[in-house]
Amino acid sequence: MSAFSVVINIFAVVGLVVILVYIIYYLWNNLQERNFKMIQSRINPPSEYMQQSGVKCPDYWVNTGVDANGNYICKNSYNVSVSKSTNSACSNVQCNADEAIFLQLPSGKTWQAGNPNGLTSMTSDDKYNFVNDNGGNTNASRCDWAKCCGASNNPTTKSMNQAVWLGVNEICNKPPSSM
């Protein structure tokens, strides 16, 4: 066996190893991407829905724009029953049956995972703090509104009137692990 054939065999083996590494790398990335998509598909409601409309207004309410402070204006266009709870924890919460105003998402932040469009994804702590903040110039925080302004057959009950706000109720009812 000549030196030339040994060099050729070495290059062939190196080439084969490079091709195998590339195939393994490609398959690994493809698997990771599929797993990420599968995990994202299990999140209900999807974070894209939360970013575009879900975090803005309660379920069945319509976002009609923003006020002078940049807060979301939500209208009760479908006449969903709104009844303020008489529970003492709700005494400072304004429950308007026609319109509600909520803080907008912080600048540069997104509800979605994976930092899309150059925005920073909100952590669990960020989301919890956001849904509990009323900013001082809105009707109530999202959590307060959801707990105190829901539909009730008996508005004089001392129980909370939990409103339907998919994606927000879950965060309000479960503080992040850091708290």
Secondary structure by P-SEA (a helix, b strand, c coil): ccaaaaaaaaaaaaaaaaaaaaaaaaaaaaaaaaaaaaaaaaccccaaaaaccccccccccccccccccbbbbbbcccccbbbbbcccccccbbbbccbbbbbcccccccccccccccbbbbcaaaaaaaaacccccccccaaaaaaccccccccccccccccccaaaaaaaacccccc
